């Protein structure tokens, strides 16, 4: 097994744990949060980070920080037009890749969202209540 770690490069920027990573042709996306902050309902420290960072693969610089979640960003999805993020705050957020603005927030109504994936038609999210929920992409973007 090769153990030469001299080739590993680091992208610096998050002030918290990275819980999710995904890539497309141009960017690397990373979602962050805190493991130990007191738990749901506890007051959060002012420096609590729950953000999605967008890293340009050309020069490896962080080109955007997508904020909006109030708790850990557990999962990310990306397609040709949008970035999808799922959080312990019980929401899925959709951001436009053209200008990095938040398009819509979907509240699961059941608490924490642990994972997220998508296909051409739907966004699926796995919730802490043990159920999978899904929504048609046209219902998100209309």
C-alpha positions in Angstrom: 0.0 0.0 0.0 1.3 3.4 -0.9 1.7 5.7 2.1 3.2 8.8 0.4 1.0 11.6 1.6 3.1 14.5 0.2 0.7 14.8 -2.6 -2.3 15.6 -0.4 -3.6 19.2 -0.8 -5.8 20.9 1.7 -8.6 23.4 1.1 -8.9 25.7 4.1 -12.0 27.7 5.0 -14.5 25.9 7.2 -14.5 26.7 10.9 -16.4 23.5 11.7 -16.7 19.8 10.8 -17.3 18.9 7.2 -20.2 16.5 7.0 -20.8 16.4 3.2 -18.9 16.6 0.0 -20.0 16.5 -3.7 -18.4 17.6 -6.9 -19.4 18.5 -10.5 -17.3 19.5 -13.5 -16.3 22.9 -12.2 -16.7 22.9 -8.4 -16.3 21.0 -5.1 -19.1 21.6 -2.6 -18.6 21.1 1.1 -21.2 21.3 3.9 -20.4 22.0 7.5 -21.7 21.9 11.1 -20.7 21.2 14.7 -20.8 17.8 16.4 -20.9 19.0 20.0 -22.7 22.2 20.6 -25.3 21.1 23.2 -27.9 19.4 21.0 -31.2 20.4 19.5 -32.9 23.2 21.4 -29.6 24.3 23.1 -28.4 27.8 22.6 -25.7 27.8 19.9 -22.5 29.7 20.1 -22.4 32.8 17.9 -19.5 31.3 15.8 -21.5 28.2 14.9 -21.0 27.4 11.3 -23.6 25.7 9.1 -22.6 26.6 5.6 -22.0 25.2 2.1 -18.7 26.3 0.6 -18.1 26.3 -3.1 -14.5 25.7 -4.3 -13.4 26.4 -7.9 -11.5 23.4 -9.3 -9.4 25.7 -11.5 -7.6 27.5 -8.7 -9.0 25.8 -5.6 -10.3 29.0 -4.1 -13.5 29.3 -2.2 -15.7 31.3 -4.6 -19.0 31.3 -2.5 -20.3 30.6 0.9 -24.0 29.5 0.9 -25.6 30.3 4.2 -29.1 29.9 5.4 -29.2 26.7 7.4 -29.4 27.0 11.2 -27.9 23.6 11.9 -25.5 21.0 10.4 -25.5 20.6 6.7 -25.6 16.8 6.4 -26.0 16.2 2.7 -25.5 17.8 -0.7 -26.7 17.3 -4.2 -25.9 19.1 -7.4 -27.2 19.0 -10.9 -26.6 21.3 -14.0 -28.6 24.2 -12.5 -28.9 23.8 -8.7 -27.3 22.9 -5.5 -29.4 21.0 -2.9 -28.6 21.0 0.8 -30.2 19.0 3.6 -29.8 19.9 7.3 -30.4 19.0 10.9 -32.6 22.1 10.9 -35.2 20.0 9.0 -35.0 21.8 5.7 -33.8 21.3 2.2 -32.5 24.4 0.5 -32.1 24.9 -3.2 -29.5 27.4 -4.5 -29.1 28.6 -8.1 -25.7 27.8 -9.6 -26.0 30.8 -11.9 -25.8 33.4 -9.2 -25.6 31.3 -5.9 -28.9 32.7 -4.6 -31.3 30.6 -2.5 -34.3 29.7 -4.6 -36.5 27.9 -2.1 -36.6 26.2 1.3 -38.5 23.0 1.9 -39.4 22.2 5.5 -39.7 18.5 6.1 -42.0 19.0 9.0 -40.4 16.2 10.9 -37.1 17.4 12.1 -33.6 16.4 11.1 -32.8 15.5 7.5 -29.9 13.0 7.4 -29.3 12.4 3.7 -30.3 13.6 0.3 -30.0 12.4 -3.3 -31.8 13.3 -6.6 -32.4 12.1 -10.1 -33.6 13.9 -13.2 -37.1 14.4 -11.7 -37.1 14.2 -7.9 -35.2 15.2 -4.8 -35.3 12.5 -2.1 -34.4 13.0 1.5 -34.0 10.6 4.4 -35.3 11.9 7.7 -34.5 11.1 11.3 -38.0 9.7 11.7 -37.0 6.7 9.6 -38.9 7.8 6.5 -37.9 8.9 3.0 -39.6 11.9 1.5 -39.4 13.2 -2.0 -40.5 16.2 -4.0 -40.7 16.7 -7.8 -38.1 19.2 -8.9 -40.8 21.2 -10.8 -42.5 21.8 -7.5 -39.3 23.3 -6.1 -38.5 25.6 -9.0 -41.8 26.9 -10.3 
